[in-house]
Amino acid sequence: MIKIMRAVSIVVLGASMGAGCANELGGPEAARQVVSNHVGDGVGTVGPFTRTDKKELASLSPPDRSAATALLDAGALGFLICSREDGAAPPAGGAALADMIKVDRIILVRGGKIVGDFPAAK
């Protein structure tokens, strides 16, 4: 019985550690810093958003939207990059943030690295 409990404990511990590795290293703020370093100062960022917020990809072309969706499904965090002349507007009643700001591009981060940088199509 003790051997079975030990084996179950090892499996549960291993699964927990594996799930932790799937999340963004350092969390959302570390991912935001990666994006800030990539785009420079003076550029607004909104995010992060995850695979549950795919409506934020509305400003991408269909092929880029498919690629970005796959990256989000694989655990990437997304950031909307605002135009220099347009900051983020306060969110209104369930609307996608991408509809309330002028999005220049969308950047996706996973594992502390940029894995996608897509220009806005509209």
ZIVENDA-V526115 format. One record per run of one state. SS is the DSSP state (hx for helix, st for strand, lp for the rest). FROM is the first residue (numbers start at 0). TO is the last residue. If there is no record, write none. Layout:
ss=(SS,SS)
from=(FROM,FROM)
to=(TO,TO)
//
This chain:
ss=(lp,hx,lp,hx,lp,st,lp,hx,lp,hx,lp,st,lp,hx,lp,st,lp,st,lp)
from=(0,1,22,26,39,44,49,50,59,61,73,76,82,96,99,102,110,112,119)
to=(0,21,25,38,43,48,49,58,60,72,75,81,95,98,101,109,111,118,121)
//
